[in-house]
Amino acid sequence: MPSRIVGADVKTATATADAALVAHPCRLRGLIVAGGSSDGSVIFYDNASAASGTAILTIAVNANTNESLNIPDQGVYASNGIYADITNIDRVTVFFC
């Protein structure tokens, strides 16, 4: 009998500026943020094309540091997709399914 994998595949998306990271319904499962030369932040919106609508997560990052976050259970549901509004951040990578 073949083995069976349960659950959804986790995928990644990376941005270095404001961007639509996911253009369909998904669950944000985790992230890694590389801070820039000054303190910064990333606001994640439940939106596939713009920094508007419902903010589902905001994370602040100190200058020249990295932050990571594993979101427990099923993650944060985004019914429209995920848009990242980036301020003073070198790079953000999200894990979603």
BELFENCOR-V395252 format. One record per residue. OMEGA is omega in whole degrees, 0 to 359 (* if undefined). Layout:
# BELFENCOR-V395252
omega={OMEGA & OMEGA}
This chain:
# BELFENCOR-V395252
omega={180 & 177 & 183 & 177 & 181 & 178 & 183 & 176 & 176 & 180 & 178 & 172 & 183 & 177 & 175 & 177 & 178 & 184 & 168 & 182 & 180 & 185 & 179 & 178 & 182 & 174 & 175 & 186 & 180 & 180 & 172 & 181 & 176 & 182 & 179 & 184 & 174 & 180 & 182 & 179 & 172 & 173 & 178 & 181 & 172 & 184 & 182 & 186 & 183 & 177 & 179 & 182 & 184 & 173 & 182 & 179 & 173 & 178 & 177 & 182 & 176 & 180 & 174 & 176 & 175 & 175 & 174 & 181 & 171 & 183 & 186 & 176 & 185 & 180 & 180 & 183 & 175 & 186 & 182 & 186 & 182 & 174 & 180 & 174 & 190 & 176 & 178 & 179 & 178 & 185 & 173 & 175 & 178 & 174 & 184 & 174 & *}
